[in-house]
């Protein structure tokens, strides 16, 4: 994953005392939603080769399920 430059930006943050989760909606390059995941925080990453945007949850591996 050396070519993956992950710039972690929080697109939605929930600060709660309990371990509540929030639904993160993954989108393609044109902001069309294609999947969702549940996590404590939504993360955004960028691939260096083609500037592809990856949106995922902080408590899951990279990628969302469709």
C-alpha positions, 0 to 999 in steps of 0.5 A: 500500500505504498502508493496509497497516500491516505490523507485522513480528513474527517467528513463526519465526526461523532463525539460521544461517550458511548461507542455509537456508530454513524453511517458513512456513505461511500461515493465515486468521483462524481459524488454518486453514492454506491455503498455504506458502512457503519463506523465511529468516524468517516474517512477520506483517502486519495490514491496517488496514481490517479487521484481517486477518492476513497471514502470509508469508515474508521473502524473498517478496512479500506473500502465500502460494501455495496 
